[in-house]
Amino acid sequence: MKERIRRRGAELNEQFIGMCTKLKEILGLEREPVGVKFLKEKEKQNLKDNYDDVTKTRYCKALMRVGNGEKVMVTSENISCPASAAAFGLKPSNNWCKIRGKSYVDRTKESRRSLFK
């Protein structure tokens, strides 16, 4: 059973690599496609040793680094872009946010959710 699961995992990995290669060719990408996952605290602790979560970085720069093969974890401690930090709820925003002609200063999770409905 374990061998069958291992083989299936290897098959899926090969398929994924093939899809990434095809995507790069079709879109003319220079870097690898990047996936982003939001982690719960327990998941974060399990992965922390395998990812750079210390280097101060902007979110866009983190995506470029990952596309070049680095393993990066963006946290409230190492994100250096205030707009991205606020957008992801990692840090509060000190700025007014204007969407659809209305100004919002309420930075609660519920108010952020309502901005995008």
N, CA, C and O atoms as a Tinker XYZ file with bonds, in Angstrom:
   468  protein
     1  N      0.816000   -1.194000    0.000000    73     2
     2  CA     0.000000    0.000000    0.000000    64     1     3
     3  C      0.861000    1.259000    0.000000    63     2     4     5
     4  O      0.611000    2.190000   -0.765000    81     3
     5  N      1.893000    1.282000    0.877000    73     3     6
     6  CA     2.766000    2.449000    0.954000    64     5     7
     7  C      3.500000    2.675000   -0.364000    63     6     8     9
     8  O      3.683000    3.814000   -0.796000    81     7
     9  N      3.913000    1.594000   -0.992000    73     7    10
    10  CA     4.617000    1.699000   -2.279000    64     9    11
    11  C      3.691000    2.287000   -3.344000    63    10    12    13
    12  O      4.117000    3.111000   -4.152000    81    11
    13  N      2.444000    1.870000   -3.344000    73    11    14
    14  CA     1.471000    2.388000   -4.310000    64    13    15
    15  C      1.235000    3.893000   -4.094000    63    14    16    17
    16  O      1.130000    4.656000   -5.054000    81    15
    17  N      1.155000    4.298000   -2.846000    73    15    18
    18  CA     0.982000    5.714000   -2.523000    64    17    19
    19  C      2.211000    6.506000   -2.961000    63    18    20    21
    20  O      2.081000    7.600000   -3.509000    81    19
    21  N      3.406000    5.957000   -2.719000    73    19    22
    22  CA     4.641000    6.631000   -3.128000    64    21    23
    23  C      4.703000    6.788000   -4.637000    63    22    24    25
    24  O      5.068000    7.851000   -5.140000    81    23
    25  N      4.341000    5.714000   -5.373000    73    23    26
    26  CA     4.339000    5.784000   -6.839000    64    25    27
    27  C      3.344000    6.818000   -7.342000    63    26    28    29
    28  O      3.644000    7.585000   -8.257000    81    27
    29  N      2.145000    6.838000   -6.735000    73    27    30
    30  CA     1.122000    7.808000   -7.145000    64    29    31
    31  C      1.604000    9.235000   -6.878000    63    30    32    33
    32  O      1.366000   10.134000   -7.686000    81    31
    33  N      2.275000    9.441000   -5.755000    73    31    34
    34  CA     2.836000   10.756000   -5.440000    64    33    35
    35  C      3.868000   11.168000   -6.477000    63    34    36    37
    36  O      3.902000   12.326000   -6.893000    81    35
    37  N      4.707000   10.232000   -6.895000    73    35    38
    38  CA     5.721000   10.515000   -7.912000    64    37    39
    39  C      5.061000   10.843000   -9.247000    63    38    40    41
    40  O      5.522000   11.733000   -9.961000    81    39
    41  N      3.983000   10.131000   -9.591000    73    39    42
    42  CA     3.251000   10.406000  -10.840000    64    41    43
    43  C      2.645000   11.810000  -10.816000    63    42    44    45
    44  O      2.741000   12.557000  -11.790000    81    43
    45  N      2.027000   12.154000   -9.698000    73    43    46
    46  CA     1.425000   13.481000   -9.572000    64    45    47
    47  C      2.486000   14.574000   -9.640000    63    46    48    49
    48  O      2.257000   15.629000  -10.231000    81    47
    49  N      3.636000   14.326000   -9.042000    73    47    50
    50  CA     4.730000   15.297000   -9.089000    64    49    51
    51  C      5.203000   15.500000  -10.524000    63    50    52    53
    52  O      5.449000   16.632000  -10.940000    81    51
    53  N      5.331000   14.418000  -11.280000    73    51    54
    54  CA     5.731000   14.531000  -12.687000    64    53    55
    55  C      4.696000   15.305000  -13.489000    63    54    56    57
    56  O      5.054000   16.124000  -14.336000    81    55
    57  N      3.408000   15.052000  -13.229000    73    55    58
    58  CA     2.343000   15.784000  -13.917000    64    57    59
    59  C      2.420000   17.272000  -13.588000    63    58    60    61
    60  O      2.267000   18.120000  -14.468000    81    59
    61  N      2.657000   17.580000  -12.319000    73    59    62
    62  CA     2.754000   18.967000  -11.882000    64    61    63
    63  C      3.927000   19.666000  -12.571000    63    62    64    65
    64  O      3.790000   20.796000  -13.040000    81    63
    65  N      5.067000   19.001000  -12.630000    73    63    66
    66  CA     6.241000   19.575000  -13.297000    64    65    67
    67  C      5.938000   19.819000  -14.771000    63    66    68    69
    68  O      6.322000   20.848000  -15.327000    81    67
    69  N      5.252000   18.873000  -15.400000    73    67    70
    70  CA     4.867000   19.042000  -16.799000    64    69    71
    71  C      3.937000   20.224000  -17.003000    63    70    72    73
    72  O      4.092000   20.976000  -17.965000    81    71
    73  N      2.963000   20.398000  -16.099000    73    71    74
    74  CA     2.042000   21.534000  -16.207000    64    73    75
    75  C      2.783000   22.859000  -16.011000    63    74    76    77
    76  O      2.503000   23.836000  -16.706000    81    75
    77  N      3.719000   22.893000  -15.073000    73    75    78
    78  CA     4.499000   24.115000  -14.836000    64    77    79
    79  C      5.345000   24.464000  -16.057000    63    78    80    81
    80  O      5.436000   25.629000  -16.442000    81    79
    81  N      5.952000   23.468000  -16.654000    73    79    82
    82  CA     6.764000   23.681000  -17.854000    64    81    83
    83  C      5.901000   24.226000  -18.984000    63    82    84    85
    84  O      6.286000   25.176000  -19.666000    81    83
    85  N      4.748000   23.628000  -19.176000    73    83    86
    86  CA     3.834000   24.074000  -20.234000    64    85    87
    87  C      3.353000   25.502000  -19.966000    63    86    88    89
    88  O      3.293000   26.317000  -20.886000    81    87
    89  N      3.014000   25.805000  -18.726000    73    87    90
    90  CA     2.574000   27.151000  -18.353000    64    89    91
    91  C      3.672000   28.177000  -18.631000    63    90    92    93
    92  O      3.400000   29.250000  -19.168000    81    91
    93  N      4.905000   27.848000  -18.270000    73    91    94
    94  CA     6.036000   28.755000  -18.534000    64    93    95
    95  C      6.195000   29.005000  -20.026000    63    94    96    97
    96  O      6.429000   30.137000  -20.450000    81    95
    97  N      6.069000   27.952000  -20.817000    73    95    98
    98  CA     6.210000   28.092000  -22.269000    64    97    99
    99  C      5.089000   28.949000  -22.854000    63    98   100   101
   100  O      5.347000   29.858000  -23.643000    81    99
   101  N      3.851000   28.659000  -22.470000    73    99   102
   102  CA     2.701000   29.378000  -23.017000    64   101   103
   103  C      2.754000   30.856000  -22.664000    63   102   104   105
   104  O      2.507000   31.709000  -23.517000    81   103
   105  N      3.075000   31.165000  -21.408000    73   103   106
   106  CA     3.084000   32.552000  -20.952000    64   105   107
   107  C      4.432000   33.256000  -21.124000    63   106   108   109
   108  O      4.545000   34.461000  -20.900000    81   107
   109  N      5.433000   32.504000  -21.516000    73   107   110
   110  CA     6.760000   33.093000  -21.685000    64   109   111
   111  C      7.375000   33.545000  -20.368000    63   110   112   113
   112  O      8.041000   34.578000  -20.315000    81   111
   113  N      7.155000   32.779000  -19.307000    73   111   114
   114  CA     7.667000   33.139000  -17.983000    64   113   115
   115  C      9.155000   32.841000  -17.874000    63   114   116   117
   116  O      9.641000   31.836000  -18.391000    81   115
   117  N      9.868000   33.729000  -17.194000    73   115   118
   118  CA    11.292000   33.503000  -16.946000    64   117   119
   119  C     11.515000   32.734000  -15.648000    63   118   120   121
   120  O     12.504000   32.017000  -15.503000    81   119
   121  N     10.588000   32.890000  -14.709000    73   119   122
   122  CA    10.694000   32.217000  -13.412000    64   121   123
   123  C      9.646000   31.105000  -13.338000    63   122   124   125
   124  O      8.761000   30.992000  -14.187000    81   123
   125  N      9.779000   30.297000  -12.299000    73   123   126
   126  CA     8.814000   29.221000  -12.068000    64   125   127
   127  C      7.489000   29.805000  -11.602000    63   126   128   129
   128  O      7.477000   30.844000  -10.942000    81   127
   129  N      6.359000   29.153000  -11.934000    73   127   130
   130  CA     5.073000   29.572000  -11.370000    64   129   131
   131  C      5.128000   29.443000   -9.847000    63   130   132   133
   132  O      5.824000   28.577000   -9.316000    81   131
   133  N      4.396000   30.300000   -9.155000    73   131   134
   134  CA     4.458000   30.352000   -7.697000    64   133   135
   135  C      3.083000   30.074000   -7.106000    63   134   136   137
   136  O      2.071000   30.581000   -7.589000    81   135
   137  N      3.062000   29.268000   -6.062000    73   135   138
   138  CA     1.835000   29.030000   -5.311000    64   137   139
   139  C      1.948000   29.687000   -3.954000    63   138   140   141
   140  O      3.026000   29.713000   -3.361000    81   139
   141  N      0.845000   30.217000   -3.457000    73   139   142
   142  CA     0.815000   30.873000   -2.154000    64   141   143
   143  C     -0.177000   30.135000   -1.278000    63   142   144   145
   144  O     -1.290000   29.832000   -1.706000    81   143
   145  N      0.226000   29.847000   -0.057000    73   143   146
   146  CA    -0.660000   29.161000    0.877000    64   145   147
   147  C     -0.689000   29.945000    2.184000    63   146   148   149
   148  O      0.352000   30.339000    2.710000    81   147
   149  N     -1.888000   30.162000    2.697000    73   147   150
   150  CA    -2.053000   30.801000    3.994000    64   149   151
   151  C     -2.073000   29.701000    5.043000    63   150   152   153
   152  O     -2.837000   28.742000    4.936000    81   151
   153  N     -1.222000   29.847000    6.063000    73   151   154
   154  CA    -1.045000   28.797000    7.053000    64   153   155
   155  C     -1.669000   29.149000    8.396000    63   154   156   157
   156  O     -1.711000   30.312000    8.797000    81   155
   157  N     -2.145000   28.128000    9.072000    73   155   158
   158  CA    -2.549000   28.283000   10.465000    64   157   159
   159  C     -1.278000   28.213000   11.296000    63   158   160   161
   160  O     -0.253000   27.721000   10.826000    81   159
   161  N     -1.342000   28.700000   12.520000    73   159   162
   162  CA    -0.152000   28.782000   13.379000    64   161   163
   163  C      0.566000   27.435000   13.517000    63   162   164   165
   164  O      1.795000   27.382000   13.460000    81   163
   165  N     -0.192000   26.346000   13.698000    73   163   166
   166  CA     0.418000   25.024000   13.860000    64   165   167
   167  C      1.185000   24.625000   12.600000    63   166   168   169
   168  O      2.299000   24.110000   12.693000    81   167
   169  N      0.600000   24.857000   11.427000    73   167   170
   170  CA     1.274000   24.533000   10.166000    64   169   171
   171  C      2.539000   25.362000   10.023000    63   170   172   173
   172  O      3.571000   24.866000    9.573000    81   171
   173  N      2.451000   26.632000   10.409000    73   171   174
   174  CA     3.590000   27.546000   10.299000    64   173   175
   175  C      4.766000   27.039000   11.131000    63   174   176   177
   176  O      5.907000   27.052000   10.669000    81   175
   177  N      4.494000   26.599000   12.341000    73   175   178
   178  CA     5.554000   26.112000   13.223000    64   177   179
   179  C      6.222000   24.858000   12.649000    63   178   180   181
   180  O      7.433000   24.685000   12.788000    81   179
   181  N      5.438000   23.980000   12.002000    73   179   182
   182  CA     5.994000   22.756000   11.425000    64   181   183
   183  C      6.904000   23.035000   10.233000    63   182   184   185
   184  O      7.819000   22.255000    9.972000    81   183
   185  N      6.677000   24.128000    9.502000    73   183   186
   186  CA     7.428000   24.423000    8.283000    64   185   187
   187  C      8.532000   25.461000    8.470000    63   186   188   189
   188  O      9.374000   25.640000    7.589000    81   187
   189  N      8.532000   26.138000    9.604000    73   187   190
   190  CA     9.418000   27.279000    9.824000    64   189   191
   191  C     10.894000   26.971000    9.570000    63   190   192   193
   192  O     11.607000   27.816000    9.029000    81   191
   193  N     11.362000   25.800000    9.941000    73   191   194
   194  CA    12.782000   25.457000    9.786000    64   193   195
   195  C     13.195000   25.311000    8.323000    63   194   196   197
   196  O     14.379000   25.420000    8.006000    81   195
   197  N     12.238000   25.067000    7.430000    73   195   198
   198  CA    12.557000   24.835000    6.022000    64   197   199
   199  C     12.436000   26.085000    5.154000    63   198   200   201
   200  O     12.772000   26.052000    3.971000    81   199
   201  N     11.958000   27.191000    5.735000    73   199   202
   202  CA    11.702000   28.412000    4.962000    64   201   203
   203  C     12.377000   29.603000    5.605000    63   202   204   205
   204  O     12.550000   29.639000    6.824000    81   203
   205  N     12.763000   30.585000    4.794000    73   203   206
   206  CA    13.320000   31.830000    5.304000    64   205   207
   207  C     12.162000   32.693000    5.792000    63   206   208   209
   208  O     11.385000   33.217000    4.993000    81   207
   209  N     12.056000   32.833000    7.097000    73   207   210
   210  CA    11.027000   33.690000    7.679000    64   209   211
   211  C     11.657000   34.829000    8.476000    63   210   212   213
   212  O     10.991000   35.478000    9.282000    81   211
   213  N     12.955000   35.066000    8.239000    73   211   214
   214  CA    13.694000   36.081000    8.982000    64   213   215
   215  C     13.989000   37.309000    8.120000    63   214   216   217
   216  O     13.840000   38.441000    8.580000    81   215
   217  N     14.407000   37.087000    6.870000    73   215   218
   218  CA    14.803000   38.189000    5.993000    64   217   219
   219  C     13.635000   39.133000    5.757000    63   218   220   221
   220  O     12.562000   38.706000    5.330000    81   219
   221  N     13.846000   40.428000    6.038000    73   219   222
   222  CA    12.813000   41.435000    5.770000    64   221   223
   223  C     12.569000   41.470000    4.265000    63   222   224   225
   224  O     13.514000   41.545000    3.480000    81   223
   225  N     11.303000   41.417000    3.867000    73   223   226
   226  CA    10.999000   41.367000    2.440000    64   225   227
   227  C      9.622000   41.948000    2.152000    63   226   228   229
   228  O      8.715000   41.885000    2.983000    81   227
   229  N      9.489000   42.505000    0.979000    73   227   230
   230  CA     8.179000   42.937000    0.494000    64   229   231
   231  C      7.510000   41.702000   -0.114000    63   230   232   233
   232  O      8.186000   40.765000   -0.540000    81   231
   233  N      6.186000   41.712000   -0.148000    73   231   234
   234  CA     5.460000   40.553000   -0.669000    64   233   235
   235  C      5.841000   40.277000   -2.123000    63   234   236   237
   236  O      6.088000   39.129000   -2.492000    81   235
   237  N      5.890000   41.327000   -2.950000    73   235   238
   238  CA     6.212000   41.135000   -4.366000    64   237   239
   239  C      7.621000   40.564000   -4.532000    63   238   240   241
   240  O      7.851000   39.724000   -5.402000    81   239
   241  N      8.559000   41.013000   -3.705000    73   239   242
   242  CA     9.933000   40.503000   -3.760000    64   241   243
   243  C      9.973000   39.039000   -3.309000    63   242   244   245
   244  O     10.735000   38.240000   -3.852000    81   243
   245  N      9.151000   38.693000   -2.315000    73   243   246
   246  CA     9.084000   37.301000   -1.854000    64   245   247
   247  C      8.616000   36.398000   -2.994000    63   246   248   249
   248  O      9.145000   35.301000   -3.178000    81   247
   249  N      7.619000   36.861000   -3.764000    73   247   250
   250  CA     7.143000   36.069000   -4.905000    64   249   251
   251  C      8.252000   35.871000   -5.935000    63   250   252   253
   252  O      8.393000   34.785000   -6.497000    81   251
   253  N      9.037000   36.917000   -6.184000    73   251   254
   254  CA    10.158000   36.794000   -7.140000    64   253   255
   255  C     11.197000   35.813000   -6.619000    63   254   256   257
   256  O     11.714000   34.992000   -7.376000    81   255
   257  N     11.503000   35.894000   -5.327000    73   255   258
   258  CA    12.487000   34.983000   -4.737000    64   257   259
   259  C     12.020000   33.533000   -4.858000    63   258   260   261
   260  O     12.801000   32.651000   -5.212000    81   259
   261  N     10.743000   33.294000   -4.564000    73   259   262
   262  CA    10.194000   31.931000   -4.660000    64   261   263
   263  C     10.231000   31.450000   -6.105000    63   262   264   265
   264  O     10.543000   30.289000   -6.368000    81   263
   265  N      9.914000   32.342000   -7.039000    73   263   266
   266  CA     9.962000   31.992000   -8.453000    64   265   267
   267  C     11.352000   31.613000   -8.924000    63   266   268   269
   268  O     11.515000   30.927000   -9.933000    81   267
   269  N     12.359000   32.069000   -8.181000    73   267   270
   270  CA    13.751000   31.723000   -8.498000    64   269   271
   271  C     14.260000   30.549000   -7.667000    63   270   272   273
   272  O     15.456000   30.259000   -7.660000    81   271
   273  N     13.340000   29.872000   -6.963000    73   271   274
   274  CA    13.718000   28.645000   -6.267000    64   273   275
   275  C     13.932000   28.749000   -4.772000    63   274   276   277
   276  O     14.183000   27.730000   -4.129000    81   275
   277  N     13.843000   29.938000   -4.187000    73   275   278
   278  CA    14.025000   30.069000   -2.742000    64   277   279
   279  C     12.755000   29.646000   -2.012000    63   278   280   281
   280  O     11.665000   29.663000   -2.584000    81   279
   281  N     12.901000   29.271000   -0.760000    73   279   282
   282  CA    11.752000   28.938000    0.089000    64   281   283
   283  C     11.568000   30.093000    1.072000    63   282   284   285
   284  O     12.418000   30.337000    1.928000    81   283
   285  N     10.448000   30.797000    0.937000    73   283   286
   286  CA    10.207000   32.007000    1.716000    64   285   287
   287  C      8.869000   31.904000    2.440000    63   286   288   289
   288  O      7.876000   31.449000    1.872000    81   287
   289  N      8.857000   32.329000    3.693000    73   287   290
   290  CA     7.619000   32.434000    4.463000    64   289   291
   291  C      7.457000   33.889000    4.880000    63   290   292   293
   292  O      8.323000   34.445000    5.555000    81   291
   293  N      6.349000   34.505000    4.479000    73   291   294
   294  CA     6.086000   35.897000    4.836000    64   293   295
   295  C      5.260000   35.896000    6.117000    63   294   296   297
   296  O      4.215000   35.251000    6.196000    81   295
   297  N      5.743000   36.630000    7.116000    73   295   298
   298  CA     5.058000   36.715000    8.411000    64   297   299
   299  C      4.893000   38.183000    8.804000    63   298   300   301
   300  O      5.420000   39.075000    8.141000    81   299
   301  N      4.167000   38.417000    9.873000    73   299   302
   302  CA     4.003000   39.794000   10.348000    64   301   303
   303  C      5.332000   40.372000   10.822000    63   302   304   305
   304  O      5.486000   41.593000   10.873000    81   303
   305  N      6.289000   39.520000   11.168000    73   303   306
   306  CA     7.591000   40.002000   11.637000    64   305   307
   307  C      8.529000   40.383000   10.487000    63   306   308   309
   308  O      9.368000   41.269000   10.652000    81   307
   309  N      8.401000   39.731000    9.325000    73   307   310
   310  CA     9.382000   39.999000    8.272000    64   309   311
   311  C      8.821000   40.719000    7.046000    63   310   312   313
   312  O      9.587000   41.048000    6.140000    81   311
   313  N      7.522000   40.973000    6.985000    73   311   314
   314  CA     6.974000   41.686000    5.829000    64   313   315
   315  C      7.307000   43.169000    5.969000    63   314   316   317
   316  O      7.074000   43.771000    7.017000    81   315
   317  N      7.848000   43.743000    4.915000    73   315   318
   318  CA     8.288000   45.143000    5.010000    64   317   319
   319  C      7.436000   46.098000    4.183000    63   318   320   321
   320  O      7.727000   47.294000    4.139000    81   319
   321  N      6.405000   45.605000    3.536000    73   319   322
   322  CA     5.520000   46.458000    2.752000    64   321   323
   323  C      4.243000   46.708000    3.562000    63   322   324   325
   324  O      3.462000   45.782000    3.784000    81   323
   325  N      4.027000   47.950000    4.004000    73   323   326
   326  CA     2.857000   48.235000    4.830000    64   325   327
   327  C      1.528000   47.927000    4.131000    63   326   328   329
   328  O      0.593000   47.448000    4.771000    81   327
   329  N      1.440000   48.194000    2.844000    73   327   330
   330  CA     0.185000   47.948000    2.123000    64   329   331
   331  C     -0.126000   46.456000    2.064000    63   330   332   333
   332  O     -1.262000   46.054000    2.315000    81   331
   333  N      0.863000   45.631000    1.738000    73   331   334
   334  CA     0.650000   44.178000    1.695000    64   333   335
   335  C      0.343000   43.639000    3.085000    63   334   336   337
   336  O     -0.544000   42.801000    3.248000    81   335
   337  N      1.074000   44.118000    4.083000    73   335   338
   338  CA     0.857000   43.657000    5.455000    64   337   339
   339  C     -0.578000   43.940000    5.889000    63   338   340   341
   340  O     -1.213000   43.094000    6.520000    81   339
   341  N     -1.090000   45.116000    5.557000    73   339   342
   342  CA    -2.468000   45.469000    5.916000    64   341   343
   343  C     -3.469000   44.657000    5.098000    63   342   344   345
   344  O     -4.483000   44.203000    5.627000    81   343
   345  N     -3.185000   44.475000    3.815000    73   343   346
   346  CA    -4.100000   43.734000    2.944000    64   345   347
   347  C     -4.269000   42.291000    3.405000    63   346   348   349
   348  O     -5.361000   41.731000    3.298000    81   347
   349  N     -3.206000   41.688000    3.914000    73   347   350
   350  CA    -3.274000   40.305000    4.380000    64   349   351
   351  C     -3.678000   40.197000    5.837000    63   350   352   353
   352  O     -3.815000   39.093000    6.362000    81   351
   353  N     -3.869000   41.334000    6.499000    73   351   354
   354  CA    -4.259000   41.321000    7.898000    64   353   355
   355  C     -3.116000   40.994000    8.837000    63   354   356   357
   356  O     -3.345000   40.623000    9.988000    81   355
   357  N     -1.875000   41.129000    8.355000    73   355   358
   358  CA    -0.716000   40.846000    9.199000    64   357   359
   359  C     -0.397000   42.003000   10.132000    63   358   360   361
   360  O      0.133000   41.799000   11.224000    81   359
   361  N     -0.720000   43.222000    9.699000    73   359   362
   362  CA    -0.489000   44.423000   10.504000    64   361   363
   363  C     -1.642000   45.388000   10.242000    63   362   364   365
   364  O     -2.259000   45.351000    9.177000    81   363
   365  N     -1.928000   46.246000   11.209000    73   363   366
   366  CA    -2.989000   47.234000   10.981000    64   365   367
   367  C     -2.540000   48.301000    9.994000    63   366   368   369
   368  O     -1.352000   48.604000    9.884000    81   367
   369  N     -3.495000   48.859000    9.286000    73   367   370
   370  CA    -3.203000   49.931000    8.343000    64   369   371
   371  C     -3.389000   51.261000    9.040000    63   370   372   373
   372  O     -4.356000   51.448000    9.778000    81   371
   373  N     -2.467000   52.190000    8.812000    73   371   374
   374  CA    -2.594000   53.523000    9.379000    64   373   375
   375  C     -3.118000   54.498000    8.339000    63   374   376   377
   376  O     -3.234000   55.694000    8.610000    81   375
   377  N     -3.429000   54.008000    7.171000    73   375   378
   378  CA    -3.862000   54.876000    6.081000    64   377   379
   379  C     -5.349000   54.711000    5.813000    63   378   380   381
   380  O     -5.946000   53.693000    6.162000    81   379
   381  N     -5.934000   55.717000    5.195000    73   379   382
   382  CA    -7.314000   55.630000    4.743000    64   381   383
   383  C     -7.324000   54.781000    3.488000    63   382   384   385
   384  O     -6.424000   54.876000    2.654000    81   383
   385  N     -8.323000   53.969000    3.361000    73   383   386
   386  CA    -8.468000   53.129000    2.180000    64   385   387
   387  C     -9.707000   53.601000    1.440000    63   386   388   389
   388  O    -10.787000   53.676000    2.025000    81   387
   389  N     -9.562000   53.919000    0.169000    73   387   390
   390  CA   -10.702000   54.422000   -0.592000    64   389   391
   391  C    -11.072000   53.415000   -1.680000    63   390   392   393
   392  O    -10.292000   53.154000   -2.596000    81   391
   393  N    -12.262000   52.864000   -1.563000    73   391   394
   394  CA   -12.764000   51.899000   -2.538000    64   393   395
   395  C    -14.193000   52.286000   -2.884000    63   394   396   397
   396  O    -14.999000   52.575000   -2.000000    81   395
   397  N    -14.500000   52.291000   -4.181000    73   395   398
   398  CA   -15.825000   52.654000   -4.659000    64   397   399
   399  C    -16.268000   54.014000   -4.146000    63   398   400   401
   400  O    -17.445000   54.208000   -3.841000    81   399
   401  N    -15.330000   54.966000   -4.047000    73   399   402
   402  CA   -15.669000   56.323000   -3.660000    64   401   403
   403  C    -15.942000   56.514000   -2.187000    63   402   404   405
   404  O    -16.316000   57.611000   -1.774000    81   403
   405  N    -15.767000   55.477000   -1.373000    73   403   406
   406  CA   -16.008000   55.598000    0.063000    64   405   407
   407  C    -14.692000   55.431000    0.813000    63   406   408   409
   408  O    -13.837000   54.640000    0.413000    81   407
   409  N    -14.538000   56.167000    1.885000    73   407   410
   410  CA   -13.339000   56.038000    2.712000    64   409   411
   411  C    -13.621000   55.111000    3.881000    63   410   412   413
   412  O    -14.677000   55.196000    4.509000    81   411
   413  N    -12.681000   54.231000    4.173000    73   411   414
   414  CA   -12.831000   53.281000    5.266000    64   413   415
   415  C    -11.671000   53.454000    6.236000    63   414   416   417
   416  O    -10.513000   53.509000    5.824000    81   415
   417  N    -11.979000   53.537000    7.498000    73   415   418
   418  CA   -10.934000   53.580000    8.510000    64   417   419
   419  C    -11.044000   52.411000    9.475000    63   418   420   421
   420  O    -10.109000   52.145000   10.231000    81   419
   421  N    -12.179000   51.704000    9.463000    73   419   422
   422  CA   -12.366000   50.557000   10.333000    64   421   423
   423  C    -11.497000   49.416000    9.814000    63   422   424   425
   424  O    -11.675000   48.964000    8.683000    81   423
   425  N    -10.559000   48.948000   10.634000    73   423   426
   426  CA    -9.614000   47.948000   10.183000    64   425   427
   427  C     -9.919000   46.559000   10.744000    63   426   428   429
   428  O     -9.030000   45.708000   10.782000    81   427
   429  N    -11.143000   46.313000   11.175000    73   427   430
   430  CA   -11.482000   44.993000   11.697000    64   429   431
   431  C    -11.582000   44.004000   10.544000    63   430   432   433
   432  O    -11.735000   44.401000    9.389000    81   431
   433  N    -11.494000   42.723000   10.858000    73   431   434
   434  CA   -11.590000   41.691000    9.824000    64   433   435
   435  C    -12.899000   41.797000    9.071000    63   434   436   437
   436  O    -12.922000   41.667000    7.847000    81   435
   437  N    -13.992000   42.033000    9.785000    73   435   438
   438  CA   -15.300000   42.110000    9.143000    64   437   439
   439  C    -15.345000   43.277000    8.161000    63   438   440   441
   440  O    -15.910000   43.141000    7.076000    81   439
   441  N    -14.768000   44.406000    8.515000    73   439   442
   442  CA   -14.822000   45.548000    7.610000    64   441   443
   443  C    -13.962000   45.296000    6.375000    63   442   444   445
   444  O    -14.322000   45.710000    5.273000    81   443
   445  N    -12.824000   44.617000    6.554000    73   443   446
   446  CA   -11.971000   44.305000    5.392000    64   445   447
   447  C    -12.705000   43.361000    4.447000    63   446   448   449
   448  O    -12.617000   43.510000    3.228000    81   447
   449  N    -13.425000   42.394000    5.000000    73   447   450
   450  CA   -14.182000   41.458000    4.176000    64   449   451
   451  C    -15.254000   42.203000    3.388000    63   450   452   453
   452  O    -15.480000   41.909000    2.214000    81   451
   453  N    -15.913000   43.166000    4.028000    73   451   454
   454  CA   -17.017000   43.857000    3.364000    64   453   455
   455  C    -16.529000   44.739000    2.219000    63   454   456   457
   456  O    -17.321000   45.084000    1.342000    81   455
   457  N    -15.260000   45.110000    2.200000    73   455   458
   458  CA   -14.720000   45.940000    1.128000    64   457   459
   459  C    -14.752000   45.214000   -0.207000    63   458   460   461
   460  O    -14.839000   45.852000   -1.257000    81   459
   461  N    -14.684000   43.895000   -0.180000    73   459   462
   462  CA   -14.524000   43.137000   -1.411000    64   461   463
   463  C    -15.768000   42.344000   -1.790000    63   462   464   465
   464  O    -15.697000   41.471000   -2.655000    81   463
   465  N    -16.898000   42.625000   -1.166000    73   463   466
   466  CA   -18.147000   41.934000   -1.514000    64   465   467
   467  C    -18.779000   42.555000   -2.712000    63   466   468
   468  O    -19.837000   42.108000   -3.153000    81   467
